[in-house]
Amino acid sequence: MEENDEIKESLERVNEKHGNALQKLSDSEKKERTEKMFEALQELGEIMREEVKEYDTEANTWWDNLSYDDRLKAFYCVCKRIHKGDIVEQGSYRYVLYEVFGFDFDAYDIGMECGYLDIHNSIFTKDKDTTK
């Protein structure tokens, strides 16, 4: 499903939930408000995508400026924590981020953007397949 379709479906759910208030509006007012909300959501999506690009560029620049030894240490620390949280403790995605890594809520989206959620889910999918 495309992003625009998902946004439209979300707006339809809002319309269903708050139908009484919306019934007081004319069809043209409803359409105008829906279009404005849709445009605002599209703009927000564009801003968020741009912020992700900027963060990715900053993170890669940081990585490229590390010495070889510092990169090895960073790799070691991250893999050690993923192993502890996902393999040893078999924690949820949030558990590993918040309890094992000690991150705050901002790490949730960052973990999704960098692919860690996919790694986490892949570990659990394979683990469940091999235990049956």
KADACOR-V932828 format. One record per backbone hydrogen bond with DSSP energy under -0.5 kcal/mol. CO is the residue of the C=O (numbers start at 1). NH is the residue of the N-H. Records with the same first field share a line. If there is no record, write none. Layout:
BEGIN
CO = NH, NH
END
This chain:
BEGIN
2 = 6
3 = 7
4 = 8
5 = 9
6 = 10
7 = 11
8 = 12
9 = 13
10 = 14
11 = 15
12 = 16
13 = 17
14 = 18
16 = 19
18 = 22
19 = 23
20 = 24
21 = 24
22 = 25
26 = 30
27 = 31
28 = 32
29 = 33
30 = 34
31 = 35
32 = 36
33 = 37
34 = 38
35 = 39
36 = 40
37 = 41
38 = 42
39 = 43
40 = 44
41 = 45
42 = 46
43 = 47
44 = 48
45 = 49
46 = 50
47 = 51
48 = 52
49 = 53
50 = 54
51 = 55
52 = 56
53 = 57
54 = 58
55 = 59
56 = 60
57 = 61
58 = 62
59 = 63
60 = 64
61 = 65
62 = 66
63 = 66
67 = 71
68 = 72
69 = 73
70 = 74
71 = 75
72 = 76
73 = 77
74 = 78
75 = 79
76 = 80
77 = 81
78 = 82
79 = 83
80 = 84
81 = 85
82 = 86, 87
83 = 87, 88
84 = 89
85 = 91
92 = 96
93 = 97
94 = 98
95 = 99, 100
96 = 101
97 = 103
104 = 107
105 = 108
106 = 110
107 = 111
108 = 112
109 = 113
110 = 114
111 = 115, 116, 117
112 = 115
115 = 119
116 = 120
117 = 121
118 = 122
119 = 123
120 = 124
121 = 125
122 = 126
123 = 127
124 = 128
125 = 129
126 = 130
127 = 131
128 = 132
END
